[in-house]
Amino acid sequence: MSFDSIFISCEQVQPQIVLYIDHELFDQQQISAVENHFGQCQSCLQMKEAEERAINMMRDLLNRTLFEPAPQELHDRVKAQTEEISQQMAGATSGTTSTYFYSEVTHTEITTEDGTQIEIRREIHREFPLE
């Protein structure tokens, strides 16, 4: 896509509108060409302004949503479900064992004429009876 001329086509500008709004166009010649186009093309300027309004509305909506506290009912439901799952897990594990598993792999590659490689694997697996 060439931005050498003062006026570029709508087809060249329209994919650049969101990038222009978000300040993600970095080439000054490209920025100038897009701005010149907005100055000469009312249709693309209106498209840019509509896109700016939509983006700003979405940002405002997200900002308001992120600062609203969760309803107390939701807190209560999450707490109740967490307690229920905890009780179910406590009942299911009585008389069983707890398993600890640890695995580590060390891979070292030495680049020489022979192409030496060293790989060390270590695994620990233990079961402990629950008290």
C-alpha positions as CSV (number, residue, x, y, z in Angstrom):
1,M,0.0,0.0,0.0
2,S,1.6,3.3,-1.1
3,F,1.1,6.5,0.8
4,D,3.4,8.6,-1.4
5,S,0.7,10.7,-2.9
6,I,-1.2,13.4,-1.1
7,F,-4.6,11.7,-1.7
8,I,-5.1,8.0,-1.1
9,S,-8.3,6.1,-1.9
10,C,-11.0,5.2,0.6
11,E,-10.1,1.5,0.1
12,Q,-6.6,2.3,1.5
13,V,-7.8,4.5,4.3
14,Q,-10.7,2.5,5.7
15,P,-8.6,-0.5,7.0
16,Q,-6.4,2.1,8.7
17,I,-9.1,4.0,10.7
18,V,-9.0,1.9,13.9
19,L,-5.2,1.9,13.8
20,Y,-5.3,5.7,13.4
21,I,-7.7,6.2,16.3
22,D,-5.6,3.9,18.6
23,H,-2.4,5.7,17.6
24,E,-1.0,2.5,16.1
25,L,0.2,4.1,12.8
26,F,3.8,5.0,13.2
27,D,4.9,6.1,9.8
28,Q,4.5,9.9,9.6
29,Q,4.0,9.9,5.9
30,Q,1.2,7.3,6.3
31,I,-0.4,9.4,9.1
32,S,-0.3,12.5,7.0
33,A,-1.9,10.7,4.0
34,V,-4.7,9.4,6.2
35,E,-5.3,12.8,7.8
36,N,-5.3,14.5,4.3
37,H,-7.8,12.0,3.2
38,F,-10.1,12.8,6.2
39,G,-9.8,16.4,5.2
40,Q,-11.0,15.7,1.7
41,C,-13.4,12.8,2.1
42,Q,-16.5,13.5,4.3
43,S,-17.6,9.8,4.1
44,C,-14.4,8.5,5.6
45,L,-14.3,11.3,8.2
46,Q,-17.8,10.3,9.3
47,M,-16.7,6.7,9.4
48,K,-13.8,7.6,11.6
49,E,-16.0,9.7,14.0
50,A,-18.6,6.9,14.2
51,E,-15.8,4.4,15.0
52,E,-14.4,6.8,17.7
53,R,-17.8,7.1,19.3
54,A,-18.2,3.3,19.3
55,I,-14.8,2.7,20.8
56,N,-15.3,5.4,23.5
57,M,-18.7,4.0,24.4
58,M,-17.2,0.5,24.8
59,R,-14.3,1.8,26.9
60,D,-16.8,3.8,29.1
61,L,-19.0,0.7,29.5
62,L,-16.0,-1.5,30.4
63,N,-14.7,1.1,32.9
64,R,-18.1,1.3,34.6
65,T,-18.5,-2.4,34.7
66,L,-15.1,-3.1,36.2
67,F,-15.8,-0.8,39.1
68,E,-19.2,-2.2,40.1
69,P,-19.0,-4.5,43.0
70,A,-20.5,-8.0,42.7
71,P,-23.9,-8.5,44.3
72,Q,-23.9,-10.0,47.8
73,E,-26.1,-12.8,46.5
74,L,-23.2,-13.9,44.2
75,H,-20.8,-13.8,47.0
76,D,-23.1,-15.9,49.1
77,R,-23.6,-18.5,46.3
78,V,-19.9,-18.8,45.6
79,K,-19.2,-19.2,49.3
80,A,-21.9,-21.9,49.7
81,Q,-20.7,-23.8,46.7
82,T,-17.1,-23.7,47.8
83,E,-18.0,-25.0,51.3
84,E,-20.1,-27.8,49.7
85,I,-17.2,-28.9,47.4
86,S,-14.8,-28.8,50.3
87,Q,-17.1,-31.1,52.4
88,Q,-17.5,-33.5,49.4
89,M,-13.8,-33.6,49.0
90,A,-13.2,-34.2,52.7
91,G,-15.8,-37.1,52.7
92,A,-14.3,-38.7,49.5
93,T,-10.7,-38.8,50.7
94,S,-11.2,-40.4,54.1
95,G,-9.3,-43.7,54.3
96,T,-7.3,-43.0,51.1
97,T,-3.8,-41.9,50.5
98,S,-2.4,-38.6,49.4
99,T,0.0,-38.7,46.5
100,Y,3.0,-36.4,46.0
101,F,4.5,-36.5,42.5
102,Y,7.5,-34.4,41.4
103,S,9.1,-34.5,38.0
104,E,12.1,-32.5,36.8
105,V,13.9,-32.7,33.5
106,T,17.2,-31.0,32.9
107,H,18.3,-30.7,29.3
108,T,21.8,-29.5,28.4
109,E,23.0,-29.3,24.9
110,I,26.7,-28.6,24.1
111,T,27.3,-27.7,20.6
112,T,30.6,-29.1,19.4
113,E,31.7,-31.0,16.4
114,D,30.2,-34.2,17.9
115,G,26.9,-32.5,18.9
116,T,26.9,-33.7,22.5
117,Q,23.6,-33.7,24.4
118,I,23.0,-34.4,28.1
119,E,19.6,-35.1,29.5
120,I,18.9,-35.8,33.1
121,R,15.5,-36.9,34.3
122,R,14.4,-37.1,38.0
123,E,11.1,-38.2,39.2
124,I,9.8,-38.6,42.8
125,H,6.5,-40.4,43.5
126,R,5.4,-41.0,47.0
127,E,2.1,-41.9,48.6
128,F,1.2,-40.9,52.2
129,P,-1.7,-42.3,54.2
130,L,-4.1,-39.7,55.4
131,E,-4.5,-39.5,59.1
